[in-house]
Amino acid sequence: MKIAICQPHMFDTIEKNLENVLQKIKTSADNNVDLAVFPECGSTGFHRNIPQQINNKIPDDAFDKTKTYSKEKNSRSYRQP
């Protein structure tokens, strides 16, 4: 089993953070990684400007986009913690 421990750079917008996580998923898939692990708040980030951008729907949307993209990259399984 090939595992990637990802510590993506955090940006000041949720969109940039999500885009960065999706790029790391793509890179992991391109390198035949079986499991890519990200930090908590990886998709949304934890920059001081994030609270002004967030609402109840955004974390769910970010998770759904991450899950869908992972499946598209031929992940064998994807499980929410």
N, C-alpha and C positions, 0 to 999 in steps of 0.2 A: 504494500500500500504506500502510495506517495502522498505526503501531506505538505501543505503550504501553510505557514503561519504568517498571516498578512497583517502588517501594521501600516495602513495607508496614512498618508499625510492628511491632516484635517483642514478643511477650508472653512470660510465664513458663511457659506450658503449650503443649504440642504441639497440643492441640485448638483453642485460641484462635488460634494461628498459622495452622493449616490453614483454620479458618473465615474468617480475614481474607484469606488468599490466594484462597479460593473467592469471596469478595465482590468482590475486585479483578477476578477473571475475569468475574464477572457484569457489573460496571460496564464492563469493556472490551467485552464482547459487546454490551451495550446501546448502546455508542457506536460500533459497527461497526468495532472494531479487528480488524485481520487477524493481528497478532502481539503477544502480551503477554509481556514478558521480566521474569523475577523473579531475585532474587539467589540464589546458592547458599545452601542452608539456609532458603529462604523458607517452605517448607511445615512444617518442624519448628522453626525458630527456632534461636537460638544463645545464649539466656539462660543464666546460670550454673546454673539449676535443671534445664535440659534433660537433662544426662547422667544424672540420677537417674530420668528418665522413659523413657529410650530403651532399646530392645532391637533385635535384628536385624530384626524384622518391621515395626516402626513406620515407618521411612523408606519401605519398599516400599508399605505401606498408604497413606501420605500421598501418594505419587506416583500410585498407582492411583486414589485418590479424585480427585486433581487432573486426571488424564487423562480419567477418566469424565465429570467435571463439564464439562471443556472441550468434549468431544464433544457433550454434551447442549446446550451453548450454541451449537451449530452451527459449531464450529471446522472449518475446511476440512481441516486436518491437525494432527496433534500428534506431535511427534518427541522421543524421549528423547535428551538430549545424550550 
